[in-house]
């Protein structure tokens, strides 16, 4: 568990938020600073969360704390 960083505010609804299984607690400071994970770390995370999806803050190999974005209705914008 990584303890050498402060937790970032996270806007995602997530069952792991506030627990030891939060991605921010499992990732090292360098991954958090780069906001990406290596392929090896990604596979390790998948094995930790096996039987569950990855936390929503991990999209591909990127880390995003900003939360869900509202879908833009393009037909309304084009009208």
Beta strands, then each sheet from edge to edge (+ up, - down):
strand 1: 58-59
strand 2: 62-63
sheet 1: 1+ 2-
end
